[in-house]
Amino acid sequence: MRIHTYEKLWLVASMVLIVGFIATVTYGSVGLGITMIGDDESTIAPDDIGDDDQFGEPRVEQVGEDEYEAYVIAQTWTFQPDPIEVPAGSKVTFYVTSPDVVHGFAVPGTNINAMVIPGETAQLSVEFDEPGEYGIICNEYCGAGHHDMEGELIVQPEDEFDLTELTVEALESVEPGADVELTVTIENGELDPLETTVDTEISNETIQQDITVEGDSTENISITIDSEDLGEGDHDWTVSVDGYEETGTVTVEPPGTDGNETDADGDGDDSADTKTNETTGGGGT
Amino acid sequence: MTALFVDEYPAQARLVRAAFLTAFTAFGVGALFGLIQALHRTDVFRFLESETYYTVLTGHGVFLVITFAIFFLVGLYQWAVTVSLERGPVDMRISWTWYGLMSIGTLLVAISILAGFLDDPPTVLGSELSADVLFTFYAPLQAHPLFYAGLATFFIGIWLAGADWFRTWWVWKGNHPDERIPLPTFMVLMTMIMWYVGSIGVVVAIVVFLLPWSLEIIESVNPLLTRTLFWYFGHMVVYFWVLPAYLLWYNVLPKVSGGRLFSDPLARVVFILFVLLSTPVGIHHQYLDPGIAEGFKFIAMTNTMFLLLPSLLTAFTVVASMEHGARQLGGKGTFGWLRALPWRNPAFTGMALAGAVFAFGGFTGIVNAGMNINYLVHNSLWVSGHIHTQVGTASALTFMAGTYWLIPQLTGNQLISRRLGLIQVVLWFIGIVFMTNSMYRAGLFGVPRRTAEPQYGFEYDVGVGSMAELDAQIALGGTLLFISAMLFLGLLLLTVFNTDSEPIVDGSIPPALSGPEDSPRVLDNLRLWTAIALVLVALAYTLPLAAIVSRGGLLGPDVNPFPVVIDGLKILQYVLPSIEVVPI
């Protein structure tokens, strides 16, 4: 075959260019360790997502020192959890699945980008060096409300990040003479033990109690106040732990009221007259 | 000067004109939809609900890359086969049959898409008429059965068209046993082999899975499988859009430059490379898909990079042919010859500008193909920039420029105004530069494609310039492109009725400087190249497809359909599955 000399040179130069491109991509994979989303995760039927260990409760979980996993559901037209909060200086592995149609999971301004396909789970690991706030968007058309599908990703300063969850259960009213009891539950999702103080304020009383919650576990404490010290009427209470705060009101009934609403053992098993608040994630206020 | 095409082959000229009429009708509608999108997503002017934007978007994609590009292709290829073999098809009734099938398919698809504009779409075959599924129709988004049936009919029509050209060539070969296949026909046949190999995937996806699923014959599909079958076809089809432009660049551009093709053998090599490489690369559209192993993605990446080769070879040959032409016209100097080119001819200028944009866009394609860099640009507006430089300009502008050269030969009428034609192609170029440079830039900052409202609760971190400036450029570019498209259609319409005129165009194509005799005959061995193409496809796709089926099953892990026309109550049921919705 007759080929012009210049064209032969062009051909050689083209091949060098092509091999060069392949080499740079290979360097990105092998040298820089940028792996592609693969097939490591097993398939999951969309109807089973609710009962799944990982996706039943979409969340961020600590799995090692500076290592976290985020289980995310992309669904018409939301992301859960929202916001997703992770600490700076960490490596976070996202697991994203969809119960309905194909979605995207992308964070503009970063190279976080994945297709979310029902039946499959996209797994990608990301290193967060600096704190910052980002938007999460769905970048694959997913129906009429596609453009409204947006979430938030907050990379918190390392010292402000925690996976603490505070829950307080208390009765709304007690008989005169009975104790007012606040059941405080502190869940520590991090692996390191959490040493902290529970501050309780009710009327003018302040109670402080130190507590240690082991890594990846939950502790309960009860705070008991004699209702006679409070006196008859409404009393606001506040429980705060590490910047999380729960508030409520307890009423000490006037003498002679029927005490049906009193729960003798104070465990709040009658949901109608307990007040439960939950705060998750977050970070100091 | 040879006889005019319309005088020599009146029956074929009628078919080519019919194909072009369908193509350019779709082009007009698609261009209008493009303008609506450019103004809507930048929030310059919104007169539709954002939900309806997706009807417009589906129409824009389907009418332009399916109807416009492919109808233009069949028209151009019918012309190319006829002039280069110097004969018509064996039986024109077969030719009109494929044209009819393609038209019926287009009509069904168009009806199902346009029903999206109705407040209360009619119920057809037991389900509401709708197809807001975009050009890629990813399951579980579900369109009306008519949409899938229309697509299948359209594809069958194209298959028949290819068979028709093969048959014409076969008869020609019987009469010319020792001759090489003329270059234009060689290009047509190679394109169609590529199409047969590459369209298998999407036809299986539609006929075996999506159509029965939309008719509720099967309950679920495997979204990753149908998606992979789509992309098996999805990258080949971009070459199906581009190769008609290549045919014009190799055959017509050297001629309108005043010279002749530089190398016939390398033109053949280029088309062979497209047959071999355009299909086993489709997984590069799925770099970020879960459920496909990284190794398969790596293989697709290397194959894709080698696809650069035929395009780089084309760049050389086309520029060398232009230079040869310019020197015939008296051009001198290292770069001085550029001035001697016929820049006043819209056919030349349109194709030359399209080629320049294609070269730039080709390098943006390397970014898309660069596996790990793809994280940065996947599904961003960068990709829309890429498709608009490549298909929206390299193909579309070349088609328009080629039409200026072809239309006098097809109608016997003189082009109404060369000056307006020149303004039109330059306007397209300016419009595309405004629109795509801002699309590329916005994409790098993470602005998504395919959305009615890319404005969110956060601010994009725009490195240079501002979002307002990027939006203004997109809206301006889109408007210029629309004006250019309408100018083109207006010129065409006036030319068709410009019957009282002499067509001044020479339709003859001079032989190449280095002709087919400079190349081994094996280049014309169509069976060999088909066989190698099939082996490469089997190597690239057997394992990934087997893995996808063994993971999720043929019909997927119980994935429910998601019809795209859904009333408010149904939407609430999806969004808030735990809440019982009580109709008011």
Chai-1 contact restraints between the chains, C-beta under 6 A:
chainA,res_idxA,chainB,res_idxB,connection_type,confidence,min_distance_angstrom,max_distance_angstrom,comment,restraint_id
A,M1,B,P265,contact,1.0,0.0,6.0,A-B,restraint_1
A,M1,B,S519,contact,1.0,0.0,6.0,A-B,restraint_2
A,M1,B,P520,contact,1.0,0.0,6.0,A-B,restraint_3
A,R2,B,S514,contact,1.0,0.0,6.0,A-B,restraint_4
A,R2,B,D518,contact,1.0,0.0,6.0,A-B,restraint_5
A,E7,B,F316,contact,1.0,0.0,6.0,A-B,restraint_6
A,W10,B,F316,contact,1.0,0.0,6.0,A-B,restraint_7
A,S14,B,L309,contact,1.0,0.0,6.0,A-B,restraint_8
A,S14,B,L312,contact,1.0,0.0,6.0,A-B,restraint_9
A,I18,B,M305,contact,1.0,0.0,6.0,A-B,restraint_10
A,I18,B,F306,contact,1.0,0.0,6.0,A-B,restraint_11
A,I18,B,L308,contact,1.0,0.0,6.0,A-B,restraint_12
A,F21,B,M305,contact,1.0,0.0,6.0,A-B,restraint_13
A,F21,B,I366,contact,1.0,0.0,6.0,A-B,restraint_14
A,I22,B,T302,contact,1.0,0.0,6.0,A-B,restraint_15
A,I22,B,M305,contact,1.0,0.0,6.0,A-B,restraint_16
A,V25,B,M301,contact,1.0,0.0,6.0,A-B,restraint_17
A,V25,B,G370,contact,1.0,0.0,6.0,A-B,restraint_18
A,V25,B,M371,contact,1.0,0.0,6.0,A-B,restraint_19
A,G28,B,N372,contact,1.0,0.0,6.0,A-B,restraint_20
A,I34,B,N372,contact,1.0,0.0,6.0,A-B,restraint_21
A,M36,B,E294,contact,1.0,0.0,6.0,A-B,restraint_22
A,M36,B,K297,contact,1.0,0.0,6.0,A-B,restraint_23
A,I37,B,L288,contact,1.0,0.0,6.0,A-B,restraint_24
A,I37,B,P290,contact,1.0,0.0,6.0,A-B,restraint_25
A,G38,B,A293,contact,1.0,0.0,6.0,A-B,restraint_26
A,G38,B,E294,contact,1.0,0.0,6.0,A-B,restraint_27
A,D39,B,G291,contact,1.0,0.0,6.0,A-B,restraint_28
A,D39,B,A293,contact,1.0,0.0,6.0,A-B,restraint_29
A,T43,B,R551,contact,1.0,0.0,6.0,A-B,restraint_30
A,T43,B,G552,contact,1.0,0.0,6.0,A-B,restraint_31
A,T43,B,P557,contact,1.0,0.0,6.0,A-B,restraint_32
A,A45,B,P557,contact,1.0,0.0,6.0,A-B,restraint_33
A,A45,B,D558,contact,1.0,0.0,6.0,A-B,restraint_34
A,P46,B,V559,contact,1.0,0.0,6.0,A-B,restraint_35
A,D47,B,D558,contact,1.0,0.0,6.0,A-B,restraint_36
A,T76,B,Y574,contact,1.0,0.0,6.0,A-B,restraint_37
A,D100,B,F562,contact,1.0,0.0,6.0,A-B,restraint_38
A,V101,B,P140,contact,1.0,0.0,6.0,A-B,restraint_39
A,V101,B,L141,contact,1.0,0.0,6.0,A-B,restraint_40
A,V101,B,F562,contact,1.0,0.0,6.0,A-B,restraint_41
A,V102,B,Y138,contact,1.0,0.0,6.0,A-B,restraint_42
A,G104,B,N379,contact,1.0,0.0,6.0,A-B,restraint_43
A,P108,B,G446,contact,1.0,0.0,6.0,A-B,restraint_44
A,P108,B,Y460,contact,1.0,0.0,6.0,A-B,restraint_45
A,G109,B,G446,contact,1.0,0.0,6.0,A-B,restraint_46
A,G109,B,D461,contact,1.0,0.0,6.0,A-B,restraint_47
A,N111,B,Y375,contact,1.0,0.0,6.0,A-B,restraint_48
A,N111,B,L376,contact,1.0,0.0,6.0,A-B,restraint_49
A,N113,B,L288,contact,1.0,0.0,6.0,A-B,restraint_50
A,N113,B,Y375,contact,1.0,0.0,6.0,A-B,restraint_51
A,N113,B,H378,contact,1.0,0.0,6.0,A-B,restraint_52
A,A114,B,L288,contact,1.0,0.0,6.0,A-B,restraint_53
A,M115,B,L288,contact,1.0,0.0,6.0,A-B,restraint_54
A,M115,B,D289,contact,1.0,0.0,6.0,A-B,restraint_55
A,I117,B,P223,contact,1.0,0.0,6.0,A-B,restraint_56
A,I117,B,L224,contact,1.0,0.0,6.0,A-B,restraint_57
A,P118,B,P223,contact,1.0,0.0,6.0,A-B,restraint_58
A,P118,B,V559,contact,1.0,0.0,6.0,A-B,restraint_59
A,G119,B,G552,contact,1.0,0.0,6.0,A-B,restraint_60
A,G119,B,G556,contact,1.0,0.0,6.0,A-B,restraint_61
A,G119,B,P557,contact,1.0,0.0,6.0,A-B,restraint_62
A,G119,B,V559,contact,1.0,0.0,6.0,A-B,restraint_63
A,E120,B,L224,contact,1.0,0.0,6.0,A-B,restraint_64
A,E120,B,P290,contact,1.0,0.0,6.0,A-B,restraint_65
A,E120,B,G291,contact,1.0,0.0,6.0,A-B,restraint_66
A,T121,B,P290,contact,1.0,0.0,6.0,A-B,restraint_67
A,A122,B,P290,contact,1.0,0.0,6.0,A-B,restraint_68
A,G135,B,Y456,contact,1.0,0.0,6.0,A-B,restraint_69
A,G135,B,F458,contact,1.0,0.0,6.0,A-B,restraint_70
A,I137,B,P448,contact,1.0,0.0,6.0,A-B,restraint_71
A,N139,B,N379,contact,1.0,0.0,6.0,A-B,restraint_72
A,N139,B,P448,contact,1.0,0.0,6.0,A-B,restraint_73
A,E140,B,N379,contact,1.0,0.0,6.0,A-B,restraint_74
A,Y141,B,L134,contact,1.0,0.0,6.0,A-B,restraint_75
A,Y141,B,R450,contact,1.0,0.0,6.0,A-B,restraint_76
A,A144,B,E51,contact,1.0,0.0,6.0,A-B,restraint_77
A,H146,B,T451,contact,1.0,0.0,6.0,A-B,restraint_78
A,H147,B,S50,contact,1.0,0.0,6.0,A-B,restraint_79
A,H147,B,T451,contact,1.0,0.0,6.0,A-B,restraint_80
A,H147,B,A452,contact,1.0,0.0,6.0,A-B,restraint_81
A,H147,B,E453,contact,1.0,0.0,6.0,A-B,restraint_82
A,E150,B,Y456,contact,1.0,0.0,6.0,A-B,restraint_83
